[in-house]
Amino acid sequence: MSNEQELRKWRMILGNHAEDTTGISLDGRQLQMDKTLEALYDTDRRGGLGPSSPNVSRWLGDIRNFFPSSVVQVMQQDALKRLNLTQMLFEKEMLENVEPDVNLVATLMSLSRVIPDKTKDTARQVVRKVVDALLQKLINPTQQAITGSLHRSVRNRRPRHNEINWHATILKNLQHYQPEYKTIIPEIRIGYGRRRNALRDIVLCVDQSGSMGSSVVYSGIFGAVMASIPAVKTKMIVFDTAVADLTEQLTDPVELLFGVQLGGGTDIQLALSYCQQVITRPADTVMVLITDLFEGGNADKMRQRALELVTAGVQLVVLLALSDDGAPHYDHGNAQFFATLGVPVFACTPDKFPDLMAAALSKQDISQWAAREDIALKK
């Protein structure tokens, strides 16, 4: 990069008041880019993109022209926070211009009860675009990881005669071929096992308080994918100070997400109590509790419910976040309590979640899995 290019970059970073010190003037496209940045990041212009101003729509179009989508998403989120432009999402024309992403979907979910009717269809289209993109990205690795782990775990090493998988058994015993008898001695027999409609049950119990927006979006997508796998039976429970069972909506993740109301308090013990009621096969159940563990209800009861679930044989995993957002803010005391129960507590990125579920469903040690994936458990 030349010295002049470097100065131009710093001129745009520092704003127009830096023009005198850098000796650099902008023109053409760079000047237009600078104006879009100034409208958002110059504190003297705070609120300059009023929610009813026609300039907002033009500004959204400008940032899409000047910056890549990843930068556009950051600027949109900054606009919502810095300039209080949430109201702009109530206007159909402006919503059509935004760059859809997980954080925007979380914002729309939090506003779902107050979005005007004229805008709801457009909001659903935005959510549908994000959901479809995530499904396309996540469905194959999730299905492959989960079905693969279950097929391995269902193998029966002491099968009855009518349960023997002869092809697998022959391959396993080729080293025991007896030339004089021209046959194989099957020292190890491999069977198909007794298959049930659902080999394992999965319960996703998701905190829908405001700080968990991205986690709720990803949970809904993964819940929909897992619900499509016949070998597992998936339930989706969301909670704040009340509990909602969204299992029936897993067939349509867009409607499921619009059924979530982000915000409000947190009553984890109430959610755990409900989950105890819907878990019918604790030894065959993986329960993923997705929460930052800040309990607004009765913490002692929450801990008692967690102990009862673990004692009953439920494989419990606590995810402090299911998102790309990095290290979450969480309740360290409650995290330590769950860890003393042998419950792994950590944050998980979406790309790791399919393998996590595969490990849990095949009853692997999740602590060892996390170590292999270089994921730090919270203690």
C-alpha positions in Angstrom: 0.0 0.0 0.0 1.4 3.4 -1.0 1.9 6.2 1.5 -1.0 8.2 0.0 -3.3 5.1 0.1 -2.4 4.7 3.8 -3.2 8.3 4.5 -6.6 8.0 2.7 -7.4 5.0 4.8 -6.6 6.9 8.0 -8.5 10.0 6.8 -11.6 7.8 6.5 -11.1 6.1 9.8 -10.6 9.4 11.7 -13.4 11.4 9.9 -13.5 14.7 8.1 -12.0 16.6 11.0 -8.7 14.8 10.2 -8.5 16.3 6.7 -6.2 19.2 7.8 -3.8 16.9 9.7 -3.5 14.3 6.9 -3.4 16.8 4.1 -5.7 14.4 2.1 -8.9 15.3 0.4 -11.4 12.6 -0.7 -13.4 12.7 -3.9 -15.8 10.6 -5.9 -16.6 7.1 -4.5 -14.3 7.6 -1.5 -16.2 10.7 -0.5 -19.5 8.9 -0.8 -18.2 6.1 1.4 -16.9 8.7 3.9 -20.4 10.3 4.1 -22.1 6.9 4.9 -19.5 6.3 7.7 -19.9 9.8 9.0 -23.7 9.4 9.2 -23.3 6.5 11.5 -20.0 7.0 13.5 -19.7 10.8 13.9 -21.1 11.4 17.3 -22.1 14.9 16.4 -24.6 13.4 13.9 -26.1 11.0 16.5 -29.7 10.4 15.5 -29.2 12.0 12.1 -30.8 9.0 10.4 -34.2 9.5 12.0 -36.4 6.4 11.7 -39.0 8.1 9.5 -36.4 9.8 7.3 -36.2 8.8 3.6 -32.4 9.0 4.0 -32.4 5.8 6.0 -33.4 3.7 3.0 -30.9 5.5 0.8 -28.2 5.0 3.5 -28.9 1.2 3.6 -28.6 1.0 -0.1 -25.3 3.0 0.0 -23.6 0.7 2.5 -24.6 -2.3 0.4 -23.0 -0.6 -2.6 -19.7 0.4 -0.8 -19.0 -2.5 1.6 -19.0 -6.3 1.6 -22.0 -8.1 3.2 -20.0 -9.0 6.3 -19.2 -5.3 6.9 -22.8 -4.3 6.0 -24.1 -6.6 8.8 -21.9 -5.0 11.4 -22.9 -1.5 10.3 -26.6 -2.4 10.4 -26.2 -3.6 14.0 -24.3 -0.5 14.9 -27.0 1.7 13.4 -29.7 -0.1 15.4 -27.7 0.4 18.6 -26.0 3.8 18.1 -28.8 5.7 16.3 -31.8 3.9 17.8 -33.1 2.9 14.4 -35.1 -0.1 15.5 -38.2 1.7 14.2 -36.8 1.5 10.7 -37.5 -2.3 10.7 -41.2 -1.4 10.9 -41.1 0.1 7.4 -41.4 -2.3 4.5 -39.3 -0.4 2.1 -36.4 -0.2 4.5 -36.6 -3.8 5.6 -36.3 -4.8 2.0 -32.9 -3.1 1.8 -31.2 -4.6 4.9 -28.7 -7.4 4.6 -30.2 -10.5 6.3 -28.2 -12.2 9.0 -28.6 -14.1 12.3 -28.4 -10.9 14.4 -31.1 -9.2 12.3 -33.3 -12.3 12.7 -32.9 -12.1 16.5 -33.9 -8.4 16.4 -37.0 -9.2 14.3 -37.9 -12.0 16.8 -37.7 -9.5 19.7 -40.0 -7.1 17.8 -42.4 -9.8 16.4 -45.3 -8.7 18.7 -45.2 -5.1 17.6 -44.2 -5.2 13.9 -47.1 -3.7 11.9 -49.2 -6.1 9.8 -48.1 -4.4 6.6 -44.5 -5.3 7.4 -44.9 -8.8 8.8 -44.8 -10.6 5.4 -41.6 -8.7 4.5 -40.1 -9.6 7.9 -40.9 -13.3 7.4 -39.2 -13.1 4.0 -36.1 -11.8 5.6 -36.2 -14.5 8.2 -36.9 -17.2 5.6 -33.9 -16.1 3.6 -31.6 -16.5 6.6 -33.2 -19.8 7.7 -32.9 -21.3 4.2 -29.3 -20.3 4.0 -28.5 -21.8 7.4 -30.5 -25.0 6.6 -28.5 -25.5 3.4 -25.3 -25.0 5.3 -26.1 -27.1 8.4 -28.5 -29.9 7.4 -26.0 -32.3 5.7 -23.3 -32.2 8.4 -25.9 -32.5 11.2 -27.8 -35.4 9.6 -24.6 -37.3 8.7 -23.0 -36.8 12.1 -26.1 -37.9 14.1 -27.2 -40.8 11.9 -23.7 -42.1 11.6 -23.2 -42.1 15.4 -26.5 -43.9 15.9 -25.8 -46.5 13.3 -22.5 -47.3 15.0 -24.1 -47.4 18.5 -26.9 -49.7 17.4 -24.6 -52.5 16.4 -25.1 -55.6 18.5 -22.1 -57.8 19.3 -24.1 -60.7 20.7 -26.9 -60.9 18.1 -29.4 -63.7 17.8 -29.3 -65.7 14.6 -31.9 -63.7 12.8 -30.3 -60.4 13.9 -26.8 -61.2 12.4 -25.4 -58.8 9.8 -23.6 -61.4 7.7 -21.8 -59.0 5.4 -20.3 -57.1 8.4 -19.6 -60.3 10.3 -17.7 -61.9 7.4 -15.6 -58.7 6.8 -14.8 -58.6 10.6 -13.6 -62.3 10.6 -11.6 -62.6 7.4 -8.5 -63.2 9.4 -10.1 -66.3 10.8 -10.4 -68.0 7.4 -9.7 -71.8 7.7 -8.2 -73.0 4.3 -8.6 -76.7 5.2 -12.3 -76.2 5.8 -12.7 -73.4 3.2 -14.7 -71.4 5.6 -14.5 -68.6 8.1 -14.9 -69.0 11.8 -17.0 -66.1 13.0 -15.4 -65.4 16.4 -17.0 -62.0 16.4 -20.7 -61.7 15.3 -22.1 -58.3 14.4 -25.8 -57.7 14.5 -28.2 -55.0 13.3 -29.7 -54.8 16.8 -33.3 -54.2 17.6 -34.3 -50.9 16.0 -36.9 -48.7 17.4 -38.6 -45.8 15.7 -36.5 -43.5 17.9 -33.2 -44.7 19.3 -32.6 -41.6 21.3 -34.6 -38.7 22.6 -33.3 -35.1 22.4 -34.6 -32.2 24.4 -33.5 -28.7 23.5 -34.3 -26.3 26.4 -33.5 -22.8 25.3 -33.4 -19.6 27.3 -35.2 -16.9 25.2 -34.1 -13.9 27.3 -32.8 -11.0 25.3 -29.1 -11.8 25.5 -29.6 -15.2 23.9 -30.9 -14.1 20.5 -28.4 -15.7 18.2 -28.5 -18.9 20.3 -32.2 -19.1 19.9 -32.0 -18.8 16.1 -29.4 -21.5 15.7 -31.3 -23.7 18.2 -34.4 -23.4 16.1 -32.5 -24.4 12.9 -30.8 -27.4 14.5 -34.0 -28.4 16.2 -35.8 -28.5 12.8 -33.0 -30.5 11.2 -32.9 -33.1 14.1 -36.7 -33.4 14.0 -36.4 -34.6 10.4 -34.2 -37.5 11.5 -36.3 -40.6 12.2 -33.8 -42.2 14.5 -34.2 -39.4 17.1 -37.2 -37.8 18.7 -36.6 -34.1 19.2 -38.4 -31.7 21.5 -37.9 -27.9 21.6 -38.7 -26.0 24.8 -38.1 -22.3 25.2 -38.5 -20.3 28.4 -38.2 -16.9 30.1 -40.4 -16.6 33.2 -42.8 -19.0 31.5 -42.3 -22.1 29.4 -43.4 -22.8 25.8 -43.3 -26.1 24.1 -42.6 -25.4 20.4 -42.1 -29.1 19.4 -45.0 -29.0 17.0 -43.6 -26.1 15.1 -40.2 -27.8 14.3 -41.5 -28.6 10.9 -41.5 -24.9 10.0 -38.5 -23.1 11.6 -39.7 -19.7 10.4 -42.9 -20.0 12.3 -41.1 -21.4 15.2 -38.8 -18.4 15.4 -41.7 -16.0 15.2 -43.3 -18.0 18.1 -40.3 -17.0 20.3 -40.6 -13.8 22.3 -37.1 -12.6 23.1 -36.7 -10.6 26.3 -38.0 -10.7 29.8 -36.7 -12.6 32.8 -35.3 -16.1 33.3 -36.8 -19.0 35.3 -34.5 -22.0 34.6 -35.9 -24.1 37.4 -39.4 -23.8 35.9 -38.0 -25.0 32.5 -36.2 -27.9 34.1 -39.3 -28.9 35.9 -41.3 -29.0 32.7 -38.5 -31.0 30.9 -38.7 -33.6 33.7 -42.4 -34.1 32.8 -41.8 -34.6 29.1 -38.8 -36.9 29.4 -40.0 -40.5 29.4 -36.8 -42.4 28.7 -34.1 -40.7 30.8 -31.4 -43.2 30.1 -31.9 -42.7 26.3 -32.3 -38.9 26.5 -29.8 -36.1 25.7 -30.9 -32.8 27.1 -29.1 -29.6 25.9 -29.8 -26.7 28.2 -28.8 -23.5 26.4 -28.6 -20.6 28.8 -26.2 -18.1 30.4 -27.3 -19.6 33.8 -28.4 -16.3 35.3 -31.3 -17.6 37.3 -34.1 -15.1 38.0 -36.2 -17.6 39.8 -35.3 -20.0 42.7 -31.6 -21.0 42.3 -31.9 -23.7 44.9 -34.8 -25.3 43.1 -32.9 -25.0 39.8 -30.0 -26.9 41.2 -32.2 -29.6 42.7 -34.0 -30.1 39.4 -30.6 -30.5 37.6 -29.5 -33.0 40.2 -32.7 -35.0 39.7 -32.3 -35.1 35.9 -28.7 -36.3 36.2 -29.5 -38.9 38.8 -32.3 -40.2 36.6 -29.8 -40.9 33.9 -30.4 -38.0 31.5 -27.2 -37.0 29.7 -27.3 -33.2 30.3 -25.1 -30.7 28.5 -25.1 -26.9 29.3 -24.3 -24.6 26.4 -23.7 -21.0 27.6 -24.2 -19.9 24.0 -24.8 -21.5 20.6 -23.5 -18.8 18.4 -20.4 -17.2 16.7 -20.3 -14.4 19.2 -17.4 -15.6 21.2 -17.0 -16.0 25.0 -20.4 -15.3 26.7 -21.2 -13.5 30.0 -22.5 -16.2 32.4 -23.1 -17.0 36.0 -19.9 -18.6 37.2 -21.4 -20.0 40.5 -24.1 -21.9 38.7 -21.7 -23.1 36.0 -19.4 -24.5 38.8 -22.4 -26.3 40.4 -23.3 -28.0 37.1 -19.7 -29.0 36.6 -19.6 -30.6 40.1 -22.5 -32.8 38.8 -20.4 -34.0 35.9 -22.3 -31.8 33.5 -20.1 -30.3 30.8 -20.6 -26.5 30.6 -19.2 -24.5 27.7 -20.0 -22.3 24.7 -20.4 -23.9 21.3 -20.1 -22.5 17.8 -22.7 -23.8 15.2 -20.0 -25.6 13.2 -19.2 -27.8 16.3 -22.8 -28.6 17.3 -23.4 -31.5 14.9 -20.3 -33.3 16.2 -21.3 -32.5 19.8 -24.7 -34.1 19.3 -23.2 -37.1 17.6 -20.8 -37.6 20.6 -23.6 -37.2 23.1 -26.0 -39.5 21.3 -23.3 -42.3 21.1 -22.7 -41.7 24.8 -19.2 -40.6 24.5 -17.4 -38.6 27.3 -18.2 -35.0 26.3 -15.3 -33.7 28.4 -12.9 -35.8 26.2 -14.7 -34.7 23.1 -14.3 -31.0 24.1 -10.6 -31.5 24.8 -10.1 -33.0 21.3 -11.9 -30.0 19.8 -9.8 -27.5 21.9 -13.0 -26.3 23.7 -12.5 -25.1 27.3 -15.0 -26.4 29.8 -16.2 -23.9 32.4 -15.5 -24.9 36.0 
